[in-house]
Amino acid sequence: FDLKAFDGKKIWCRLNKAEENTSETGSAKKAVILSHGLTGHPNEYLHQIARMFFAERGYDVYRFAYYNDGDDYRTLTDCTLEIHGKDLNSVIDCVQPKYEKVFVCGHSYGGLTMLFANPDVSAVSFWDSSFVPYDSFWKHCAEYVPELNCYSLKWECDFKVGKPMYDEAKSLTPEQSKEMAAVFKVPAQVVKASDNALDDNEDLFESLNTEKEFQEIVGADHCFNKG
């Protein structure tokens, strides 16, 4: 189904109901919203495994796309973290009235998006989250394409990313990221994949002032495809 964003754009979303909720009379009391990463999508292996894991444990699972193919959806070249944060809160506003508890799991850029959104939910989990993204990967992986006025992000293949998203990442200082984490409102879990290219998870964890826990998954890569 589609939701409406703050600016009238459409947000594609899929609900996978809890496995215990197979009859029309049943109703899950808790839900998980999955926030995918940069160049990611709701049908990635990580999010498919997550929706099965949570559905088996009584959660309704919402997977949504920050950009999608088709009219009135965003494209990746339209996006920024600020827009992602507003879209995440639009999804939360739709989901929250239906449940007693709502949780959000954010992977990579979807984790940093949660800092921008500062959502009012039961708790969140940062899955190998970005924190200071320009130093982590933008300055190494992005190449400006003048004729398209966008950046090519070279991750296995070339992704077109809008100049506003690149400029936003370049201007985001470690101090600003720490300030966002310091005012984060809800309990938070930080999950680090040990075999990755990001070194932000410890800094994110230390900067959070809310109730928090840290876990490292030994042998896992950034997208949790192994280990």
Residue, then its C-alpha position, 0 to 999 in steps of 0.5 A: f500500500d501507499l502512504k502520503a509523505f509530508d510533501g505529497k509524495k507517495i511512500w511504498c510500504r508492505l505489511n507482513k502480519a505476525e504469523e500468530n495473526t492468521s485469522e480476521t479476529g486476531s490482532a498483533k499488539k506490537a509492530v516493527i518498522l524496517s528502515h533500509g540503507l542508502t541504495g538499499h530496498p525493503n526486499e534485501y536479504l537482511h529485511q526479508i530475514a528480519r520480517m520472518f524473524f519478527a513475524e514468528r515472534g508475534y510482530d507485524v512487520y512494516r517494510f517501506a521504501y525511501y524511493n521507488d519506481g513509478d509516478d509520484y514516488r521519490t527517486l534516489t536523486d531526490c533524497t536527503l537524510e532530512i527527507h528520509g527522517k520526515d518520511l520515516n516519521s510519516v510511516i510511524d504516524c500511520v502505524q503507531p495508532k494500531y499498536e501498543k508498542v512500535f519499534v524501528c530497526g535502521h540499517s546503515y543510512g537507515g540508522l542515521t535516518m533515525l537520528f534525523a527523525n528522533p522518533d517517538v516509539s517504544a525503542v530502536s535498533f541501529w543495525d551497523s549504522s552510519f554516523v559520520p558518513y562523509d569520512s566513512f565512505w562518501k569521500h572515497c566512493a563518490e564521483y561527481v558527474p557534471e553532465l547529470n549534476c549528480y554523484s556516482l556512488k561506486w558500490e559494486c555498480d554505479f548508483k546515481v545520488g543527488k548532489p543535495m545528499y552528497d552536500e548534506a553528508k559533507s556538511l554533517t560534522p562529527e559534533q553535529s552527529k553527536e548532538m543528534a545522538a545526545v538528544f535522542k529520546v528512546p531506548a536504543q540498541v546498537v548492533k555492530a557487524s565486525d567485518n565491515a567498512l564502518d567504524d562509527n558504531e562505538d561513537l554512536f553508542e557513546s554519544l547516546n544518552t538514553e537507555k542503551e545496549f551494544q552488541e557486536i556480531v562476530g563474522a558479520d559483514h555490513c549487510f549481514n549476508k554472512g556470519 
